[in-house]
Amino acid sequence: ILTFDPKDARAKKISPDIMREIAEETISRMGLKEHQALVYAHRDTDHPHMHFLINRVHPVEGKAYSRHEDGKRLTELCRDIARERGLNIPNDRTRVREHRSRRYSADADRRGLLAGQTR
């Protein structure tokens, strides 16, 4: 799923044509241009988003696309496309979760909970 910032949607920066261009660009930069793909874009929430279904197996070569570190590559790619197009940079959910986890661990450590101590 590729999600756009609601502020960009309200500012009319995200049209169906722009979403189509970004979908094509994303697929191409991921090296999947020759693969079968289905992209479904909609606005059933305050943030427009696109769902991607891509056949990992190349239609001619029969070789499967490696998904190794796909999430990291896609996150950086989305950040690059957003910068290039003057869009807001999407939040990286993994970084947000890691930040919350570190903050929770630090709070628990200060309270002595990670060292097996109880209160």
C-alpha positions in Angstrom: 0.0 0.0 0.0 1.2 3.5 -0.8 -0.5 6.2 1.2 -0.6 9.9 0.6 -0.8 12.6 3.3 -4.3 14.0 3.8 -2.9 17.5 3.7 -1.6 16.9 0.1 -5.1 15.6 -0.8 -6.8 18.7 0.6 -4.3 20.9 -1.3 -5.4 19.1 -4.5 -1.8 17.8 -5.1 -3.1 14.2 -5.5 -5.2 13.7 -8.6 -6.0 10.3 -10.2 -3.5 11.2 -13.0 -0.8 11.9 -10.4 -1.5 8.7 -8.5 -1.2 6.8 -11.8 2.1 8.4 -12.6 3.4 7.6 -9.1 2.2 4.0 -9.4 4.0 3.5 -12.7 7.2 5.2 -11.4 7.2 3.1 -8.2 6.8 -0.1 -10.1 9.5 0.9 -12.6 12.0 2.0 -9.9 11.4 -1.3 -8.0 12.5 -3.1 -11.2 9.1 -4.6 -11.7 8.0 -2.9 -14.9 7.8 -6.1 -16.9 5.9 -7.9 -14.2 2.1 -8.3 -14.2 0.6 -5.7 -11.9 -2.7 -4.5 -10.6 -3.0 -1.1 -8.8 -6.2 -0.1 -7.1 -6.4 3.5 -6.0 -9.2 4.9 -3.8 -10.2 7.5 -1.3 -12.4 5.7 1.2 -10.4 7.4 4.1 -9.1 10.9 4.5 -5.8 9.8 2.9 -5.8 8.6 -0.7 -4.0 5.4 -1.1 -3.1 2.7 -3.7 -2.9 -1.1 -3.3 -0.4 -2.9 -5.4 -0.7 -6.5 -6.4 2.4 -7.6 -8.4 3.3 -11.0 -9.7 6.8 -11.8 -8.3 7.5 -14.2 -11.2 8.7 -12.5 -14.4 6.3 -13.5 -17.2 9.1 -14.4 -19.7 12.1 -15.4 -17.7 10.2 -17.3 -15.0 12.5 -15.9 -12.3 11.0 -14.7 -9.0 11.6 -11.2 -7.8 13.5 -11.2 -4.5 11.6 -9.4 -1.8 14.7 -9.1 0.4 14.7 -5.7 2.2 11.7 -4.7 0.1 10.2 -2.6 2.9 13.3 -0.5 3.3 13.7 0.0 -0.4 10.0 0.9 -0.9 10.1 3.4 2.1 13.2 5.2 0.7 11.7 5.2 -2.8 8.5 6.7 -1.5 10.4 9.4 0.3 12.4 10.2 -2.8 9.3 10.4 -5.0 7.6 12.7 -2.4 10.6 15.0 -2.3 10.8 15.1 -6.1 7.1 16.0 -6.4 6.9 18.4 -3.5 4.7 16.2 -1.4 4.8 15.6 2.3 7.1 12.8 3.4 5.1 9.9 4.7 5.7 8.6 8.2 7.7 5.4 8.4 5.6 3.1 10.6 8.6 1.0 11.5 10.5 4.0 12.7 7.5 5.2 14.7 7.1 1.8 16.3 10.8 1.6 17.1 10.7 5.1 18.6 7.8 4.1 20.8 9.5 0.9 21.8 12.7 2.7 22.8 10.7 5.3 24.7 8.8 2.5 26.5 12.0 0.6 27.3 13.7 3.8 28.6 10.7 4.6 30.8 10.5 1.0 32.1 14.3 1.0 32.7 14.0 4.3 34.7 11.4 2.6 36.9 13.6 -0.5 37.3 11.2 -2.7 35.5 13.6 -4.1 32.9 16.1 -5.3 35.5 13.4 -7.6 37.0 12.6 -5.3 39.9 9.0 -4.8 41.0 7.4 -2.0 42.7 
